Every structure is written in structure tokens, then in C-alpha cells.
Amino acid sequence: MRPLGFVLACLSLTLAACGDDSSPGTSTTAAGGSGSTGMADGTTAASTGGPMGTTAMGGTGDSGSSSGTSTGMADGGSGTTEGGSESTGEGLCMPDEPGCGCDGIDVPDIDGLDENNDGIDGLAYCSVFVSALGGDDGNGGLSPDAPVATLARGIEIAQGFDPPRAVLVAEGTYVETVTVGNGTSMYGGYDASSWTRNLQTNTSTIEGTQARTLIANDIDLPTEIDGFTIVARDYVGGGQSTYGVWVRNAIGGLLHLDYCEIVGGTAGDGADGVDGAPGPNGGDGMPADQGTPGAGGASMCGATGGTGGHGDVCPSENGLPGSAGGDPTAVGAGGSAGSSNCDGCFDGASPGSLGGSGAVGSNGMAGTAGSDDDGSFGVMGLWQAATGSDASFGFNGGGGGGGGAGGFDSDPFGCEIDGSSGPCSGGGGGGA
């Protein structure tokens, strides 16, 4: 399941505006010649514009046969400028005008306001432009008409200036892992054609190609990341962690993420542990020595075989069951002893039976994943998941049961079995 994205709004800036549509802007007074006002009665005409408005004062007119133009220097007369820069006639400031070039103040904002009247929200003549929808990393990137294509190239260009320039980013998806430049702010949400800024309609998305999508390391200059959707990479396996934004050594208060949606990726599952090797087989049991039973087979883990039954007692004994070394594995039962005759001559004692086989031990339980979702950060600043539990060992196999002893034949007056007289013991059972 992909974690829910979230929006960070960390910084609020209050800026002194350079002019707006509600107040007169810089004014230019021009003394016009005959007919400059275009007024039939020769009266004075005045026009007040917006941020870079002009006020034109006309001279004495004739019958109005000539129409005047007010561009700051009226046709046919000499003009003087008062109180500021001359208007271009298009309502935009020029790069060499005070407040319009790199000395201007127009930090891109959520409302997309062009506060220094240079045509865009931001500094049109002092920014780096990036567009995934038509940019080329071979371009200079210093104007909206020649944007570069990748954020990495835009940051590289911006870092070549002192102080670093801002990077203005058009709508589109940027499939790259981005290392933030110290002091280089980035602003998304621009239209790729008009370069107007609207975060609701122009989405600038960064999709990481590595485990970290946005990397901010050693930040000691004011740096802002504003108006982006930042998507962490998904992984399938390998125990791989994934980060939308990774920050280390940023001086407090200097790095800000504003109006950003950060979408967490899916981390990769850890690799399965290898299966444990089967335990070694137990040793073979020993054969009986006449009536003495054979010992059970040895085992490294205590899962020994059963001892055979005694055949030198009357009645003969069953074999003993095997052992599983303390594990709950089923073991082999001891074999039954043969028939014995302890009170009279019995010439047909029967053999004992084989001991039963022990059961195969069961597999161990698989290890479990870590239960602490928070994990921890290592000395290199990388997150480490909590350690899961190891797999358990499998159970020992059960030892086989010892063989039962042969039957015992006894007669107080003596008997003969195969030429022998007196009590006749059965053969001991063999160990399993």
C-alpha cells in the first residue's frame, strides 16, 4: 500500500509590492506640441495608468485635426521625466530598470502575482528556466524562450551565479533524482507556454530514479522548494528503503518546503533466509552379544536409538524406544520380546520383533519481520528497519526403537536345546 502523501506549508513571506493596479505608478510628464492632445477645445487630457502608468499634459490644440500620442515623449515636443523610469509603452519594466533586473524583489507566491511588473511571477531577467515540455539541456536556460529540460541542469546553471539564482520550473514530470543546490530555490507550477504560475492547474512532478528522490545536504543558505509533487520510487525486494525527501546537515530555518506534496514509495521486502541444512543421521545400533542387548545408535543432538531388549532374563525383555533429544518428534517403539518359558521345558522359544522406526523431524519456523515501523537512522543518515526474528531450528528426528530379545527357555530339571542342557537364554535385542 502506498502511504498517503502530505502537504507541507512551512514559510510565509511578506513582501513590499512594487506597484499594483489600485495605485498610480511611476509617472512621466511630457510637454506636447500643437495637437498632441487630440482635443478639439484644446483642453488638458490626463491618463493615469497602472504600475507603470503615464500622465500626459497636452498643449494648446487647434480644431483637433491632429491626434496626439502620449508615450512619455509626446510627438512634436520635448519631455522631462519626473519620479522614476520611463514607460516602454507595453506596461512591462526593462531589465536595466531599477527593481526589474537582479536587484528586484518578486519571490514567486501562491497567487502567481507579478510584483515587479517584468511579465512573470519571479525575476524574468535573473532566473533559470526549466521545462520538460520543450526544454533542451543545450539551451542557456536564462529566458523563458530557451529553457533547459532537466532540474539537474537548471540547478547547475543557477549555482554558477553568486548569489545562486532561482530555478523556475514549468509543468510536467521530471524523472530524475534531484540534489538541491545550496541557496538555489526552486519554484514549480508554471505554464510551459505563457509562464504564468498556477499550482492548481500546472503540476510539476519529480519522480525519483534512485532510493532518494530529493536530496538536500549541507544547506547553510536560504533555500526554498515550492510547488512540487515529489514521488518516491517503489521497490519490490532487496530490503531496499525509499525516500521522498532526504535532508542532512541543513541549518535550522534555512531550508523550506512550501506547497509540496510528498508521496511515499513502497520499500522492498527483505530477502528470505536460506533453509537450514538437515541434521546428520544417528548412528546404527550395536548387535546383541548372546543375551546381552546391543546399544542404541549415537546422535550429535541426543536423538539416540533405543537399546535392544535383554535376552538373559526370563522372561526376555522388549527393546527400548528411541529418543528425539527433547523435541516432540515421534520416536520408534521398542520391538517385542519373543515368547519365554520360565517354568518348564519349552523347545520352541520365538524370536523377538524389530523395533519401530523413528519419525522424521519437522522443519523450523520461518523468521518474522521487524515489528517497529519507526526503525532508526544510522551514522550515515540512512534509515534502517527494525530487525526481525531469526528462523527457528527444525525438530530432531526420532530415534528408532531397539529390537526385542528372543524368548527365554528355562526348566528346573534341565532341558536340552540344540545339545545344551540347563537354562537357555534368548538372544539380546539389537540397538536401533
N, C-alpha and C positions, 0 to 999 in steps of 0.2 A: 504494500500500500504506500503510495506516495504521501509524505507528510504535507499538511496544508501549508501553503505559502502565507507570508505575513507581510504587512506594510510597515516600514519604519518612517517616522517623521521626526527627525532629530533636531532640526535647526529652523529658526525663524529669523529672517533678516529684515531690517527696516532700512530702507534706502531713501536718500534725498532725491526726489524726482527732478529731472532737468527740464520739465515743462509738460503740460498736458493740455487737453482740448478745452479746458474750462477757463484758462487764463491767457492773457496776451503773451506772446513770446517776444523774441528779440525783434525790435522794430528798426526799420530803415526809413529815413525821411529823405525824399527826393524832391528837388525843386524842378517842376516841369516847365516846358516851354508852351508856346501857344497851342491850344487844342489838346493838351495832354490829358485833360480830364474827360473829354468827350461829353461834357455837359453843355447844353445849349445856352444856359443862362450864365455860364462862366463861374458857377459857384464851386466850392471846395468839395471834393469827394474823398472820403476816407474809408479804407478797408482794414479790418483787424483780423489777422489770421490766427492759426493755432500755435503750436510750439515754435515754428519759425515764420510767423506772420509778418506782413509789411504794412506800413502806413504810408500812403502816397498823398502828397499835397499838390494839387493842381494849380496852375496859374490862371490868368485871365483868359477865358475862352472866347472864341468867336461864335459863329452860329452853330457850332457843333459839327462842322463839316469834317473835322479831323477827330478820330478816336484815339485817345491816349492809352499807353500800356504802362503798368507800374510793376517794374521788376527790380526795383532798388536803384536803378539809374534810368529815369524817365527819358524817353526819346526827346531829343532836342534841348536838353538842359544839362546842367551839371548837378551832381548829387553829393551829399555828405552823409556819412554813416554815423549813427549815434547808438550807443548802448549794446553793441555786440556784433556778431557775424552777419554777413550779407546773405540773404536767401538765395538758393540756387534756382528757385522757380519751381522745383519739384517737391518741396516740403521735406527734403532729407538733408542732413548735415554732410559735409565733406570730410574726408579723413584728416585733413590738416586743420580742421576747425577745432578750437578748444572744446573738450568734452565729447568729441566724436571718435578720436583715434584711441590709442592705448591709454591715454590719460582719462578716458571717460569712465563713468560708473553706470553699468547696466547689467547686474547679475541676473541671469535667467531665472524666472519665477514661475509659480504655478499658474498664473494668469496669462503668461506669454506677452507681457507688456514691453513695448519698445520705449524704454525710458530715456534714451539719449537720441532718439529720432534718426538712427542710422539705417533703419529698414528691417532690423530683426531684433528679437529679444536676446540681448547679448551684445558683444562688441564685434560688429561686422568686419572691422578692419584690424582686429587684434585677436583672432581666434583661429583654431584649426577645425576644419570641416571634414566629417566622415559620413559616407553614405554607402550602405550595402546595395542600394538600388541604382547603381550607375557610377559609383566612385571607382577610382583606379589608383593603386598604390604608386603608380608612376607620376601622378599629379603632384602639384605643390601643396595642395590642401589648405591654402591660405585664403580661399574665397569660396563662396557657395557654388560658383560655376566650375570649380576644379577640386572637388572633394577627393580624399583618399578612400579606399574601400574597407580597411580594417582598423579596428581600435588600436591594435599594437602599433601600426604605422602612425596613426594620429598622435598617440602618446609620445612616440619617438620624436616627431616634429615639434610638438609642444615643449618637450624637455630641452630642445635646443635653444630656447629663449630664456632670458633672465630678466624678470621672473618668468617661470613657465606659463605658457598660455593655456586658456581653457579649451576644451575639446567639445564641439557641438555635434551631436550625433542624430542623424535622420532615422526615421522609422525603418524597420527591417530586422532580420535575425542575423546576429553576428556569432558564427560558430567558431569560437576561439576561447582559450583561457587567457585572461587579461591580468597583467601585472600593473597595478596602479602606479603612475608616476608621482613622486613626491612633489606636492604643490600643484599638480595638474588636475584641475577639477573637470569632470565630465558631466554633460547635461544631455539627456535623451529627450525624445518626444517631438522632434522637428519633422515637418512635412518635407519629403525628399525633393519636391519641386519648388514650392514657394518659400521654404524655410521659415514658415510661421510655426510657433510652438503650441502644441495642444496635447497634453498627456493622455487625454481620454480617447482621442482618435488616432494618434500616432504612437504606436507601441515600438519601443526599442528593446529588443530581447538579446541577452547574452547567454549562449548555451556553451557550457564548458566542454573542452575536449580532453581534459585531464581530471584528476581527482579533485582539484580545486578550480572553481570557475573564476572567481575574482580574488586576487591576491593583493593584500596591502601590507607591505613590510617596511619597517624603518621610516615611518611617516613623522616628520618634525616640522612640516609647513602646512598651513591651512589647505585642506583638500576635501572636495565635496563630490559625491557620486549621487546624481539626482535624476530621477525619472527613468529607471530601468526595471525590466523584469529579468532577474538573474536566476538561471536554471542550472541546478547541479546535475552532474552526469549520473546515469544509472549504471550499476554493475550487476553481474549475475553471480559470480563466485570469486574465489581467491581471497576471501576475507577482506575485501577492499573497502576502505572508508571513502566517503564522498562529502564534499563541502560546497555550499553555495558561495559563501564569503569566508575567507580565511584572513585573519588580521593578527599581526605580531609586531611588537615594538612600535606602537603608534602612541605618540604623546597625547595624553588626555585632552579632549576638547578640540583637537585639530582635524580629526577625520570624521566626516559626517556622511551618513546615508539618508537621503531625503526622498520620499515618494518612490521608494523602491519595493518591489515585490520579490521576495526570495523564495524560490521553490526548491525544497529539499529533494535530493535524489534517493534512489534505493541502493543501499550498500550491498556488497556481495557477501554471500554466505561463506562461512569458513569451510576449509577443506575437511572432508571426512578423515578420521584417523584410520590407519591401516589395521587390518584384522590381526589379532594375536595369533601366534603360532600354536598348533596343538601341543599339549603336554606329551612327554615321552611315555611310551608304553611301560607298564610294570614288568618286572622280571618274571620268568617262568618259575613255577613251584618246583620243589625238590621231590624226587621219588621216595617212596617209603623204603625203610630198611627192615625187612621182615615185619614184625609187629609195630615197629616204631614209625610214626607218620612222617611224611615229608613236610618241610617248612613251606609257608606261602611265599609267593614271589615278592621281591623287594620293590619299592617305589620311592621316587625322589620327593613326592608330596604326601606320603603316608597312605596312599590308596593301595594297600598291600592285598595280596591274595590270601585266601583262607588256608589254614593248616589242615592237613588231612586227619582223618579220624584214627584213633588208636585201635590196633588190632590185637594187642597183647593183654587185653582185659576181656572179661566176659560179663555182660555181652559187649560186642565190639561197638565202637563209637562212630557217630556221624562226623562228617567233615565240618569244619567251622566256616561261617560265611566270610566273605571278603570285607574290605574296608574302603571307604571313599575319602579318607583323610579329613573327616569332619564335614564334608559337603553333603547336601541332601540327595545325592545321586543314588539310585537303586544299586544294590550290590548283589553278587551271586550268592545263592544259598548253598550251604554245605551239602555234599552228597550223603545219601542214606547209607547206613552200615548194612552189611549183609546179615542174614539170619544166623543167630547163635544158638547153641545147645549147651546150657551150663549144667544140666543135671544128669545126663545120661549119654550114652554113646550115640553120636549122630554123624553119620558118614557123608552127609551131603550139605555142608555149610555153603551158603550162597555168597557171591561176591558183592562188595559194596557198589554203590552207584556213583556216577560222576557228579562233581559239584557244578552248580549253575554258573552261567556267565554273568559278569557284572554289566551294568548299563553304561552306555557312552555318556560322558559328561556334557552338560548343556553349554551353549555359547554365553559369553559375558554380555552384560547390558551395555548399550551404546552410551557414549558421553553425552552430556547435556550442554546447551548453550548458556552463556552467562546471563544472570538474572538482573544485573544492574544496567538499566538502559542509559544512565548518565555516563558511564565509563570514566576515563581520566585522560589527562593530557601529559604526554611525555616531555622530556627535556628539549626536544626539537619543536615543540608546539603542535605535534600531531596527536589527534585523538586516538585513544586505544580502547577497544571494547573490553568489558569485564571478562575475566577468564571463566570459561565453563568448566564443568567437572570432567574428569577423565573417565574413559570407559572402564567397566569393572572386568575382572578376570572371569573366565568361564569356570564352571564347576569341574572338579576332578571326576574322571571316570570311576565307576565302582569296581572293586576287586572281585575276581571270581571266587566261588566257594571251593573249599577243599573237598577232595574225594572222600567218600565214606570207606571205613575199614571193612575188610572181608569178615565173614562170620567166624565166631569162636566156637570150637567144639571141646567140651570138657566131659570127663567121665571119672567118677571117684575110683572106679575099679580098673581104669585104663582102657584104652581103645586103640585101635590101630587105623591110622590113615596113611596110606602110601608107605607102609612098612614102619611107621613110627608108633610108639606107644606113649601113653600118658596124655596130659592136657595138650591140646593143639590150638594154638592161637591163630587168629586170622591175620592177613597182611594189612599193614597200616595204609591209610589213605594217602594219596599223593597231594602235595600242596598245589594250589591253583596259581 
